[in-house]
């Protein structure tokens, strides 16, 4: 995955939104963190990994990937806000259940809020990429879906979203 490219594309989108919505002087980090938590919940909902009371399976792969990429937008944005975009992220496959991986990501977000360090950010990013791997996505899938969604997000801004 070409992280410098993704960070730059995300910065371009963020700058556009902040300019067009006159948000340049506002601290958006708390809203962005909450947005990440909400998007992570939406992703979990599409995987249905926690719905022990239901026999219905997860949403189709494309729907889950789109929700995954929505989370990625906010992870990149938080990194940009904190100047943590010059990072190396390794894929560390997880042996934990999908449910446990989601819970761990919420802990990672909390750790980042409490102690905003580059190490905590990298851990969040690596755990997120590991979740993507557990969901069956490789770097190519993620990058292609991100590019598609980034283009859609710019079109949404064109149309007054």
C-alpha positions as CSV (number, residue, x, y, z in Angstrom):
1,X,0.0,0.0,0.0
2,X,1.4,3.4,-1.0
3,X,0.8,5.2,2.3
4,X,2.4,8.5,1.2
5,X,0.0,8.6,-1.7
6,X,-3.0,7.9,0.5
7,X,-2.0,10.5,3.0
8,X,-1.6,13.1,0.3
9,X,-5.0,12.3,-1.3
10,X,-6.6,12.4,2.1
11,X,-4.9,15.7,2.9
12,X,-6.2,17.2,-0.4
13,X,-9.8,16.1,0.5
14,X,-9.5,17.4,4.1
15,X,-8.1,20.7,2.9
16,X,-10.9,21.1,0.4
17,X,-13.6,20.2,3.0
18,X,-12.1,22.6,5.6
19,X,-11.9,25.4,3.1
20,X,-15.3,25.0,1.5
21,X,-17.0,24.6,4.9
22,X,-15.0,27.4,6.5
23,X,-13.5,25.1,9.2
24,X,-9.9,26.2,9.0
25,X,-9.8,27.6,12.5
26,X,-11.7,24.8,14.2
27,X,-10.1,21.8,16.0
28,X,-11.7,18.9,14.3
29,X,-9.8,16.1,16.0
30,X,-12.5,15.2,18.6
31,X,-15.1,15.0,15.8
32,X,-12.7,12.9,13.7
33,X,-12.0,10.5,16.5
34,X,-15.7,10.1,17.1
35,X,-16.3,9.6,13.4
36,X,-13.7,6.8,13.4
37,X,-15.4,5.1,16.3
38,X,-18.8,5.4,14.5
39,X,-17.4,4.1,11.2
40,X,-15.7,1.2,13.1
41,X,-19.1,0.3,14.5
42,X,-20.7,0.4,11.1
43,X,-17.9,-1.9,9.8
44,X,-18.5,-4.3,12.7
45,X,-22.2,-4.2,11.9
46,X,-21.6,-5.2,8.3
47,X,-19.4,-8.1,9.3
48,X,-22.0,-9.2,11.9
49,X,-19.2,-10.8,13.8
50,X,-20.8,-10.0,17.2
51,X,-24.3,-11.0,16.3
52,X,-24.4,-14.4,18.1
53,X,-28.2,-14.3,18.1
54,X,-28.4,-14.3,14.3
55,X,-27.8,-16.9,11.6
56,X,-27.6,-14.3,8.9
57,X,-24.1,-14.0,7.4
58,X,-22.0,-10.9,6.8
59,X,-22.7,-8.4,4.1
60,X,-21.1,-8.9,0.7
61,X,-17.3,-8.3,0.5
62,X,-17.7,-5.0,-1.4
63,X,-20.0,-3.5,1.2
64,X,-17.6,-4.6,4.0
65,X,-14.6,-3.2,2.1
66,X,-16.4,0.1,1.6
67,X,-17.0,0.4,5.3
68,X,-13.4,-0.6,6.0
69,X,-12.2,2.2,3.7
70,X,-14.5,4.7,5.4
71,X,-12.6,3.9,8.6
72,X,-9.3,4.3,6.7
73,X,-10.2,7.8,5.7
74,X,-10.5,8.9,9.3
75,X,-7.3,7.0,10.4
76,X,-5.4,8.8,7.7
77,X,-7.0,12.1,8.7
78,X,-6.1,11.7,12.4
79,X,-2.5,10.9,11.4
80,X,-2.4,14.1,9.3
81,X,-3.9,16.1,12.2
82,X,-1.2,14.7,14.5
83,X,1.6,15.0,12.0
84,X,2.1,11.2,12.2
85,X,1.9,10.6,8.4
86,X,5.6,9.7,8.0
87,X,5.2,6.1,9.3
88,X,5.9,2.5,8.4
89,X,3.1,0.1,8.9
90,X,3.6,-3.7,9.0
91,X,1.0,-6.3,8.4
92,X,1.0,-8.4,11.5
93,X,-1.6,-11.2,11.0
94,X,-3.8,-11.6,14.0
95,X,-4.8,-14.9,15.5
96,X,-7.6,-13.2,17.5
97,X,-11.3,-13.4,16.5
98,X,-12.7,-10.6,14.4
99,X,-14.8,-9.5,17.4
100,X,-11.7,-9.3,19.6
101,X,-9.9,-7.3,16.9
102,X,-12.7,-4.7,16.9
103,X,-12.6,-4.4,20.6
104,X,-8.8,-4.0,20.4
105,X,-9.2,-1.2,17.9
106,X,-11.5,0.7,20.3
107,X,-8.8,0.3,22.9
108,X,-6.2,1.6,20.4
109,X,-8.3,4.6,19.7
110,X,-8.7,5.3,23.4
111,X,-5.0,4.9,24.0
112,X,-4.3,7.4,21.2
113,X,-6.8,9.9,22.8
114,X,-5.2,9.5,26.3
115,X,-1.6,9.5,25.1
116,X,-1.3,11.0,21.7
117,X,2.0,9.4,20.5
118,X,3.2,8.2,17.1
119,X,3.7,4.7,18.6
120,X,0.0,4.5,19.6
121,X,-1.0,5.8,16.1
122,X,1.2,3.1,14.4
123,X,-0.3,0.4,16.6
124,X,-3.8,1.6,15.7
125,X,-2.9,1.6,12.0
126,X,-1.3,-1.8,12.2
127,X,-4.1,-3.4,14.1
128,X,-6.6,-1.9,11.6
129,X,-4.6,-3.3,8.6
130,X,-4.5,-6.6,10.4
131,X,-8.3,-6.5,10.7
132,X,-8.5,-5.9,7.0
133,X,-6.3,-8.9,6.4
134,X,-8.6,-11.0,8.7
135,X,-11.6,-9.8,6.7
136,X,-9.9,-11.1,3.5
137,X,-8.5,-7.8,2.0
138,X,-5.0,-7.3,0.7
139,X,-3.2,-4.1,0.2
140,X,-4.3,-3.9,-3.5
141,X,-8.0,-4.3,-2.5
142,X,-7.7,-1.6,0.2
143,X,-5.9,0.9,-2.0
144,X,-8.2,0.5,-5.0
145,X,-11.3,0.8,-2.8
146,X,-9.8,3.9,-1.1
147,X,-9.1,5.6,-4.4
148,X,-12.7,4.9,-5.5
149,X,-14.2,6.2,-2.3
150,X,-11.9,9.3,-2.3
151,X,-13.1,10.1,-5.8
152,X,-16.7,9.7,-4.7
153,X,-16.1,11.9,-1.7
154,X,-14.8,14.7,-4.0
155,X,-17.9,14.3,-6.2
156,X,-20.1,14.6,-3.1
157,X,-18.4,17.8,-2.2
158,X,-19.0,19.0,-5.8
159,X,-22.7,18.4,-5.2
160,X,-23.0,20.1,-1.8
161,X,-22.9,16.9,0.3
